Amino acid sequence: MDMRLEKRLAPRRNTLIRARIHYSGFAHECIIRNVSDTGAKLETSGVNHIPQNFELHAPGHRPQTCQVVWRAMRELGVQFLRPEAF
C-alpha cells in the first residue's frame, strides 16, 4: 500500500499534450503528462540542461512561467509561477 500523502493544492488531470520548453533562446520538446491549475508533470528526453525557471508553450494555451520543483531522469515536476487556467 502506498502511504505517501498528497501535498498538491490542486488535483491533476492526466493529459498527453505536446508542448515546448523555452529558455534563453532555446526550445525543447516535451509532453505534458498531467496538469493542474498550479503545476504540471512534463516528460522530455533529458532534464539536466533545463534551467530552474522557463516558459512552457502548448498549442491553444497561454504560455506559463514555470519553476522546477523536482527532476527525474526524463521527467520534471513544475509549479506555475503565475497560475492561470491551463
Secondary structure as GFF3:
##gff-version 3
##sequence-region A 1 86
A	DSSP	beta_strand	13	23	.	.	.	ID=ss1
A	DSSP	beta_strand	26	35	.	.	.	ID=ss2
A	DSSP	beta_strand	39	43	.	.	.	ID=ss3
A	DSSP	beta_strand	53	57	.	.	.	ID=ss4
A	DSSP	beta_strand	64	71	.	.	.	ID=ss5
A	DSSP	beta_strand	75	80	.	.	.	ID=ss6
###
